[in-house]
Amino acid sequence: MTKKKTLRPEIERFKHILIEAYQRGEFSANITAKDMVRELAHQLKPIFKGDNHK
């Protein structure tokens, strides 16, 4: 159960990033899928590295 508590903040951050990216893509006709994926990868990098301070 300790592992679940440890992952919770990362999961919440991940959900927030995905929702934000979806909304940005929905409201912007100028963003390409490539740009969206690149930005998503940049934002998710700290989560997968275990850096929660950014």
Helices and strands as residue ranges (DSSP letters): H 2-27, H 33-49
